[in-house]
Amino acid sequence: MLPQLARRLGLMVFTVWGALSLTFVILRIAPGDQATVQLGPEATAADVAALRTELGLDRPVFLQYLDYLGSAVTGDFGESYRFHDSAMTVILDRFPATVVLALSATVLALTVGLLLGVLAGRSPGRLTDRVISGCTLVMQAIPPFWSGIMLILLMALTLRLLPSAGSGDLEHLVLPAVTLAIPFTALVARITRSSVAEVTSEPYIQTARSKGLSERAVLTRHAVRNSVIPVVTMVSLHIGTLMGGAVIVEQVFAWEGVGSLLVSAVGNRDYAIVQGATVLIAIIVVTMNLLADLVNARLDPRIRAGVTS
Amino acid sequence: MSDKRPAPAGTAVISDQAPEGSRRASAGSLRVRELTIALPGPRGMAEVVDGVSFDMAEGRTTGLIGESGSGKSLTAMALVGLVPDTAVVSGQVLLGEENLLTAGRARIRQVRGAEISVVFQDPSTALNPTMTIGDQVGEILWGRGVSRAQARERAVELLEHVGIPDAAHRVGAYPHEFSGGMRQRAMIALALAGEPRFILADEPTTALDVTVQARILDLLGRLRDEDNLSMLLVSHDLRVMSHVADDLVVMYAGRVCERGAARTVLRTPLHPYTGALVRSVPSVRVGSAIADPLPGSPANPFDRPPGCPFNPRCPRAEDRCRTEVPALREIAPGRLSACHFAEELS
């Protein structure tokens, strides 16, 4: 287990470095830079050049990259010119809002998704299964920006039950969390369904029944634990998509998290914020993947022993 | 169905009488009467098990033999209600005077494990990979007011009983840490945990190495004698049967074609199918004739030929066999055959 863990940690560092470098390259390829955006369209070429020199943007790209990498290792992503503060401070300030949003969506998606998945999967082909499978297919196909707007129209404008935008309170949280949870719920439900359907046809489920256990005990003691293993893997892989979804959903609902910060920072070419936020998201994703592997090792003794079968 | 099988004059149709050896103690037997199981097939419901009757006599091993598709496993599983949801089961499975087929789900759950247990074919898939061996063996006791610690102690005893060395340590192991033979021993310990009187062993050695098979069969035989169990051994392997079975029920295409004490059935088969089975087993003796394989392929239970289901493959088949379904008749004391010409075979 320990050498495996060490290898995984090495891979994590490599992945984060990849995300870091890719962001750097993409930002340099994108037209315009901080100097042109900061000074606006009326600025003279001389002014822009002067600011570039001041910001160090005229130096060779490779040197900029080394500098950036060097300070990133210490957690320093430079100063945001928009907020006149350290980028990390700005990002970490917004971070809790995103965590609350993502966590609410995850809890919602897991609760509803697992329930629907188990219901559908234990009687594949029956009416319950067909209704649930149909619904989850639609839920998975709807893009969050559209479902978000539809929810605003219905809940905020027509029914006037919830505020359409803003952040902080619980009532502000509901709509963005639901929007973010819709495709995630569908994903969890669909994976759980196929996993439960597969596991309940395994011979050891018959063995459990042959002991005279109730269907409930068969399901909870034998089927669910084995069904959950692929779900954990998929959920952890989906955390990245969830963070991506948060970027859009935060924008739609004016939720002041890292996502909306990132979107405005890209527009403003606020390199420090974009790079810092991307790295933070990358770290979250790889950490969640590691966590999922640890959870699975906990659930399945064969994974713990490194047995592949 | 019975209207399709008129009893020939002068012979009694035996369906309610137990085979030889079990007459002395029918109260301790599990009696199967006219068990019929219909499954949805390509052309509507098909009776893949059709009017099967036999006894699991107390303290004896009853062998249920047949090719794949003969309905032998389905028959065994129906005794504890482990059939597909789509199956329609009729007839009687009598535990004492109680018909388990009409006893209801709750009652069947009480019977499972406590009266009748199952040993499944492949222990590598029939054991839960994420639960310790000890928990799986002891689980049946959890619902009976036995503490987890006590259930674990009992599991250790059972594992020792089935010959697992160092049981006290291995009780916490997972199935993948056991060899195939050890897993099947654990499976047997699991089946014994509820102290049942009847064990249904569904091809218990088929998934195992040949060297391990004999040891598992010996173990099953020893347990039957020590714990006075009645055993139903389902197998397609005649050598396994000749090794351990006391009574034999030969099935073909969902019907019983021959029944009787194993020794006499194998020595003087009263049904051409049994005879063909016996001749198809290669002998290990040097210089002996090469085995005579059974020609043709097994009858499709969803599409049984008219008359005797074995007629397309039977060397003795006559016109009568192609039209008239032979009834299971008592040919000699304790010997039943469903062949029109059974008398001529003996």
HADDOCK unambig.tbl for C-alpha pairs under 7 A between the chains (distance, minus, plus):
assign (segid A and resid 203 and name CA) (segid B and resid 125 and name CA) 5.75 0.50 0.50
assign (segid A and resid 203 and name CA) (segid B and resid 126 and name CA) 4.68 0.50 0.50
assign (segid A and resid 204 and name CA) (segid B and resid 125 and name CA) 6.10 0.50 0.50
assign (segid A and resid 204 and name CA) (segid B and resid 126 and name CA) 4.00 0.50 0.50
assign (segid A and resid 204 and name CA) (segid B and resid 127 and name CA) 4.95 0.50 0.50
assign (segid A and resid 204 and name CA) (segid B and resid 128 and name CA) 5.34 0.50 0.50
assign (segid A and resid 207 and name CA) (segid B and resid 126 and name CA) 6.07 0.50 0.50
assign (segid A and resid 210 and name CA) (segid B and resid 112 and name CA) 5.52 0.50 0.50
assign (segid A and resid 210 and name CA) (segid B and resid 113 and name CA) 6.23 0.50 0.50
assign (segid A and resid 210 and name CA) (segid B and resid 117 and name CA) 6.56 0.50 0.50
assign (segid A and resid 210 and name CA) (segid B and resid 118 and name CA) 6.37 0.50 0.50
assign (segid A and resid 211 and name CA) (segid B and resid 112 and name CA) 5.47 0.50 0.50
assign (segid A and resid 211 and name CA) (segid B and resid 113 and name CA) 4.57 0.50 0.50
assign (segid A and resid 211 and name CA) (segid B and resid 140 and name CA) 5.94 0.50 0.50
assign (segid A and resid 212 and name CA) (segid B and resid 109 and name CA) 4.18 0.50 0.50
assign (segid A and resid 212 and name CA) (segid B and resid 110 and name CA) 5.95 0.50 0.50
assign (segid A and resid 212 and name CA) (segid B and resid 112 and name CA) 4.64 0.50 0.50
assign (segid A and resid 212 and name CA) (segid B and resid 113 and name CA) 5.92 0.50 0.50
assign (segid A and resid 213 and name CA) (segid B and resid 109 and name CA) 6.64 0.50 0.50
assign (segid A and resid 222 and name CA) (segid B and resid 128 and name CA) 6.94 0.50 0.50
assign (segid A and resid 299 and name CA) (segid B and resid 130 and name CA) 6.85 0.50 0.50
assign (segid A and resid 300 and name CA) (segid B and resid 130 and name CA) 5.30 0.50 0.50
assign (segid A and resid 301 and name CA) (segid B and resid 130 and name CA) 6.05 0.50 0.50
assign (segid A and resid 302 and name CA) (segid B and resid 176 and name CA) 6.97 0.50 0.50
